Amino acid sequence: MSQNFYKQVAISQPIVSGWILYTFFDYLTDKETMFKGLGLYIFFLGSCMWISGISILVMILRFTWFRKSYKEVLCPNFIYVLAGVFNSYLTVIWIVILVLGLIDLYFFSIGSLLVSLFSAVIILKDFYIVKAEKDIR
């Protein structure tokens, strides 16, 4: 892996961790009302939809437009790395939420989990495939 990749992962980690801290501290400061936690749930689902959309977009770009000739342009891109790291975090969060039974199993929650898992695996695996191809050359 290149230095650029490690630098982008090091920058992505605090961004995603900051998002997680903001989300859960926002829940702790929520007022005790009948709908306590609803804002957090909506914010979390909105974040899942946004990052899933961005991930699908960059994966489509990566596997169509940047297929062969511009592979090195998108692969070390910060947005591509951030999408992979963010989706891996979301996958872990979804699995913990579902295992602990904090929310019921709905079509959207399973669909969002599968999209996050699929995106994280494809994007992060793409880095190791590109690295293996560079090592072979």
Backbone as a ProteinNet text record, in pm:
[ID]
protein_1_A
[PRIMARY]
MSQNFYKQVAISQPIVSGWILYTFFDYLTDKETMFKGLGLYIFFLGSCMWISGISILVMILRFTWFRKSYKEVLCPNFIYVLAGVFNSYLTVIWIVILVLGLIDLYFFSIGSLLVSLFSAVIILKDFYIVKAEKDIR
[TERTIARY]
84	0	88.4	38.8	116.3	98.9	189.3	181.7	52.9	10.2	-110.9	-232.4	-239.3	-350.6	-354.5	-239.9	-236	-270.2	-227.5	-260.4	-410.5	-472.6	-616.2	-696.1	-650.3	-716.8	-701.4	-583.6	-561	-648.5	-678.2	-768.1	-913.1	-947.2	-1084.8	-1127.1	-1035.8	-1070.5	-1124.2	-1057	-1113.2	-1244.9	-1262.5	-1387.9	-1502.9	-1485.9	-1591.8	-1610.9	-1503.2	-1515.4	-1585.8	-1559.2	-1628.6	-1777.1	-1812.4	-1953.9	-2021.4	-1953.4	-2009.8	-2024.7	-1922	-1929.8	-2041.4	-2053.4	-2161.1	-2297.4	-2313.4	-2442.3	-2480.8	-2390	-2426.8	-2429.4	-2348.7	-2361.8	-2488.9	-2532.4	-2659.9	-2773.7	-2762.5	-2864.9	-2866.8	-2748.4	-2741.9	-2798.8	-2790.1	-2843	-2987.7	-3048.5	-3187.5	-3278.1	-3382.7	-3474	-3558.4	-3597	-3681.9	-3825.1	-3858.3	-3992.7	-4041.6	-4159.4	-4216.8	-4137.3	-4078.5	-4005.8	-3855.4	-3807	-3663.2	-3591.7	-3491.4	-3412.7	-3460	-3577.1	-3626.7	-3537.6	-3492.4	-3403.2	-3272.2	-3219.7	-3096.4	-3117.4	-3230.5	-3259.1	-3272.5	-3342.2	-3357.7	-3223.5	-3141.1	-3008.2	-2921.7	-2928	-2850.2	-2894.4	-3025.8	-3075.2	-3040.6	-3049.7	-3010	-2862.8	-2779.6	-2635.9	-2610.1	-2681.4	-2666.1	-2704.1	-2814	-2856.8	-2757.4	-2707.1	-2610.8	-2481.6	-2425.3	-2297.4	-2315.9	-2431.5	-2456.7	-2468.6	-2535.5	-2546.6	-2411.8	-2330.2	-2196.2	-2111.4	-2122.1	-2044.5	-2084.5	-2213.5	-2259.9	-2214.7	-2220.5	-2175.5	-2027.3	-1942.5	-1798.8	-1764.7	-1841	-1816	-1856.3	-1967.2	-2007.4	-1903	-1855.2	-1749.2	-1623.3	-1588.4	-1464.9	-1470.5	-1584.4	-1592.7	-1642.5	-1675.4	-1713.6	-1613.8	-1613.4	-1532.9	-1384.3	-1350.1	-1210	-1165.6	-1224	-1203.1	-1056	-995.7	-857.8	-760.2	-794.3	-694.4	-671.8	-773.4	-758.9	-775.9	-734.3	-753.7	-684.1	-566.6	-492.1	-545.7	-638.7	-695.3	-797	-888.2	-995.5	-957.8	-881.3	-855.4	-789.6	-688.7	-634.6	-707.3	-824.7	-900.8	-953.5	-954.9	-997.8	-1143.8	-1231.5	-1373.9	-1392.9	-1316.9	-1324.5	-1280.5	-1171.4	-1121.8	-1220.9	-1271	-1366.3	-1493.4	-1541	-1661.1	-1637.4	-1521.6	-1491.1	-1480.8	-1412.1	-1397.2	-1532	-1607.5	-1737.5	-1833	-1834	-1921.6	-1879.3	-1750.8	-1708.9	-1755.4	-1749.6	-1801.5	-1952.6	-2024.6	-2169.8	-2209.7	-2133.7	-2162.8	-2150.4	-2045.2	-2026.6	-2139	-2175.5	-2282.7	-2414.9	-2446	-2570.3	-2572.6	-2462.8	-2458.5	-2479.4	-2414.9	-2431.5	-2575.5	-2634	-2772.5	-2868.3	-2848.7	-2938.3	-2918.3	-2793.4	-2767.4	-2822.7	-2808	-2859.1	-3010.7	-3070.5	-3215.8	-3264.4	-3182	-3222.2	-3329.2	-3331.2	-3438.6	-3488.3	-3608.2	-3665	-3607.8	-3615	-3567.8	-3672.9	-3638.7	-3723.6	-3650.2	-3724	-3663.2	-3553.7	-3579.8	-3481.7	-3354.5	-3368.7	-3249	-3163.3	-3225.2	-3148.8	-3088.2	-3165.4	-3114.9	-2998.2	-3009.7	-2900.7	-2776.6	-2796.4	-2683.4	-2614.3	-2691	-2631.2	-2560.5	-2618	-2552.2	-2422.3	-2423.7	-2301.7	-2195	-2236.5	-2141	-2083.4	-2170.2	-2126.1	-2030.5	-2065.6	-1981.4	-1846.6	-1847.9	-1722.2	-1630.6	-1685.9	-1604.2	-1548.1	-1632.2	-1588	-1482.7	-1507.5	-1413.9	-1282.5	-1286.6	-1161.2	-1086	-1159.2	-1092.9	-1025	-1084.5	-1027.9	-888.2	-863.6	-729.8	-627.2	-663.5	-568.4	-546.7	-647.5	-630.7	-536.4	-556.4	-468.4	-326.3	-308.9	-175.8	-110.8	-187.3	-133.3	-93.1	-171.4	-135.7	-9.3	7.4	129.7	252.1	233.8	344.6	387.4	292	323.7	402.2	365.3	437.8	572.8
-117.8	0	123.9	226.8	349.4	433.7	527.6	620.2	701.1	732.7	811.4	738.1	607.5	528.2	531.2	510.5	510	647.7	751.1	886.1	910.4	864.1	883.8	800.8	681.5	601.5	668.7	724.3	793.5	918.4	983.7	1099.8	1054.3	942.8	892.3	845	784.1	731.7	839.4	954.7	1057.4	1117.1	1123.9	1176.6	1084.4	955.2	858.9	849.8	851.9	848.1	973.2	1087.9	1211.1	1201.9	1140.3	1121.3	1032.9	926.4	834.8	905.2	977.8	1049.8	1153.6	1228.1	1327.6	1260	1150.3	1080.7	1032.5	969	912	1015.4	1120.5	1227	1307.9	1314.9	1379.6	1300.9	1170.6	1087.1	1109.6	1120.6	1138.8	1272.8	1374.2	1505.7	1524.5	1421.9	1429.2	1438.3	1516.5	1535.2	1410.1	1388.2	1274.1	1303.2	1263	1280.2	1145.8	1148.8	1024.9	970.6	1058.9	1016.7	1026	996.2	1001.8	900	945.1	858	854.5	910	907.8	993.1	1107.8	1193.9	1123.7	1049.7	973.7	867	798	692.1	749.2	862.3	926	976.2	1034.7	1081.4	963.8	853	733.9	676.8	666.1	614.9	708.2	839.3	934.9	923.3	905.4	886.8	759.7	653.4	527	544.1	615.2	634.6	719.9	826.1	912.9	838.3	770.4	704.5	585.4	518.6	409.4	463.5	576.4	638	680.5	742.7	784.3	661.8	556.3	434.6	369.6	360.4	300.7	384.3	516.9	605.9	587.7	586.4	571.7	431.3	330.4	196	186.5	249.1	250.3	323	437.6	509.5	424.6	358.3	279.5	164.1	96.5	-22.7	3.5	127	158.5	255.5	377.8	482.7	464.7	426.2	411.7	265.8	188.6	44	4.9	42.6	-1.8	114.4	211.2	313.1	411.1	437.3	535.2	471	346.2	273.8	342.9	395.7	460	597.9	650.8	783.4	775.2	679.1	672.5	589.5	487.5	396.4	463.7	548.6	614.7	744.1	766.2	887.4	887.4	1005.6	1016.9	977.9	1017	984	832.3	767.5	621.4	552.3	599.8	543.1	571.1	694.6	731	647.2	623.4	541.1	398.6	342.1	206.6	197.7	293.2	293.4	318.3	415.4	448.9	330.6	261	144.7	29.9	14.7	-91.2	-57.9	69.2	110.2	87.8	127.7	110.7	-36	-122.1	-265.1	-316.6	-277.4	-320.5	-265	-138.4	-78.3	-150	-178.2	-248.5	-386.8	-459.5	-594.4	-589.1	-494.5	-480.6	-444.6	-350.8	-310	-427.3	-504.2	-616.5	-732.2	-759.1	-867.6	-832.8	-707	-665.6	-646.8	-648.2	-634	-493.8	-392.6	-255.3	-206.1	-262	-232.3	-363.4	-359.9	-479.1	-497.7	-619.6	-649.7	-604.5	-502.3	-454	-475.9	-464.2	-477.4	-372.9	-248.8	-142.2	-168.7	-218.9	-241.3	-353.2	-460	-568.7	-521.8	-446.6	-393.6	-299.2	-211.2	-117.5	-191	-293.4	-374	-441.8	-499.6	-569.5	-474.1	-355.1	-256	-209	-183.1	-140.1	-248.6	-371.6	-482.6	-503.4	-505.3	-523.2	-411.6	-286.4	-172.4	-177.3	-207.6	-212	-321.3	-438.7	-549.5	-518.4	-468.5	-439.8	-329.5	-220.3	-107.1	-144.3	-202.7	-235.5	-349	-442.2	-548.6	-492.5	-389.4	-327.1	-271.8	-221.4	-170.7	-281.5	-396.1	-506.4	-571.4	-571	-623	-532.8	-401.6	-306.7	-320.7	-340.1	-357.5	-484.4	-592.9	-718.9	-705.4	-632.1	-611.8	-528.9	-428.4	-347.2	-429.2	-518.7	-602.6	-701.2	-748.6	-844.3	-776.6	-651.3	-579.2	-546.9
0	0	0	-60.4	-68.7	57.1	74	185.4	178.4	56.6	36.4	92.1	69.6	120.3	272.3	335.9	482.3	538.9	471.8	515.6	506.8	400	384.2	483.8	515.3	618.1	754.1	781.1	908.3	920.3	811.4	813.4	823.1	759.9	761.4	899.7	973.3	1105.1	1199.8	1215.9	1305	1254.4	1123	1069.3	1106.2	1085.4	1116.9	1268.1	1343.3	1489.3	1541.3	1481	1518.9	1489.7	1378	1345.5	1449.8	1489.5	1588.4	1723.5	1764.8	1892.2	1891.5	1783.5	1774.8	1783.4	1713.2	1711.3	1850.4	1919.7	2048.9	2160.2	2153.4	2252.5	2227.6	2102.9	2073.3	2136.6	2137.6	2201.7	2352.8	2413.4	2558.5	2602.8	2517.7	2554.6	2510.2	2453.5	2410.4	2533.6	2523.4	2636.2	2657.5	2781.2	2815.5	2771.1	2651.7	2599.8	2547.8	2492	2441.4	2322.2	2243.9	2123.9	2143.3	2261.9	2288.2	2198.4	2131.1	2045.2	1901.2	1871.8	1734.2	1643	1694	1615.6	1583.2	1679.3	1657.6	1550.8	1559	1462.5	1321.5	1309.9	1179	1127.5	1214.9	1175	1129.5	1203.1	1167.9	1033.4	1012.4	884.6	769.6	793.6	690.5	656.4	758.1	734.4	656.2	690.9	617	470.7	445.4	306.8	229.8	290.9	222.1	189.2	287	261.8	168.4	174.6	79.9	-61.9	-77.3	-209.8	-264.9	-180.3	-223.1	-257.8	-176.5	-202.1	-333.2	-357.3	-482.9	-600.7	-587.1	-694.4	-724.4	-621.2	-648.1	-696.6	-653.4	-706.3	-853.1	-889.4	-1030.9	-1113.8	-1064.3	-1136.3	-1147.1	-1039.1	-1036.8	-1136.3	-1143.9	-1226.9	-1368.1	-1400.6	-1538.8	-1599.9	-1551.5	-1615	-1587.3	-1465.2	-1426.8	-1431.8	-1519.3	-1522	-1537.1	-1645.5	-1670	-1680.7	-1762.9	-1794.4	-1679.7	-1599.5	-1491.2	-1354.2	-1340.3	-1215.2	-1097.7	-1119.8	-1012.7	-978.2	-1058.6	-1030.4	-918	-924.8	-826.1	-704.9	-720.9	-610.5	-490.2	-506.7	-388.4	-352.4	-410.5	-385.5	-242.2	-178.1	-39	-21	-111.5	-100.1	-107.7	-193	-207.8	-78.6	-20.2	105.8	218.2	226	330.2	320.5	199.7	181.5	230.1	202.6	248.5	399.5	460.5	606.1	673	621.6	680.2	670.9	558.2	543.9	634.8	658.8	750.9	893.4	932.7	1063	1069.9	964.3	963.3	970.9	905.8	910.9	1053.8	1122.1	1261.1	1349.3	1330.5	1409.5	1383.7	1256	1223.8	1287	1281.4	1339	1489.8	1556.9	1702.1	1736.4	1662.1	1687.7	1668.7	1563.8	1537.6	1635.5	1674.1	1769.1	1907.3	1949.5	2079.7	2079.9	1962.7	1954.7	1983.1	1955.1	1981.2	1884.4	1764.3	1669.5	1611.9	1561.5	1500.3	1360.5	1313.1	1178.4	1077.6	1005.5	897.8	767.3	659.2	527	508.1	554.8	536.3	616.2	739.4	820.6	762.8	716.7	654.6	522.1	444.8	317.6	338.5	438.4	466.4	516.1	598.4	644.7	528	437.3	323.3	228.1	205.7	119.8	183.7	315.3	385	381.7	407.5	405.5	266.5	166.1	27.8	-13.6	16.8	-21.2	49.4	178.3	252.7	199	173	123.5	-14.8	-104.2	-241.2	-243	-172	-175.7	-109.2	9.8	77.9	8.7	-51.7	-126.5	-251.6	-308.5	-428.2	-401.6	-281.7	-249.4	-249.2	-195.7	-188.6	-324.5	-410.6	-545.9	-624.5	-613.7	-683.6	-630.9	-500.9	-443.8	-497.3	-506.4	-557.3	-703.6	-782.2	-923	-935.6	-848.5	-852.9	-812	-712.9	-669.2	-777.1	-855.3	-962.9	-1073.1	-1103.5	-1210.5	-1172.4
[MASK]
+++++++++++++++++++++++++++++++++++++++++++++++++++++++++++++++++++++++++++++++++++++++++++++++++++++++++++++++++++++++++++++++++++++++++

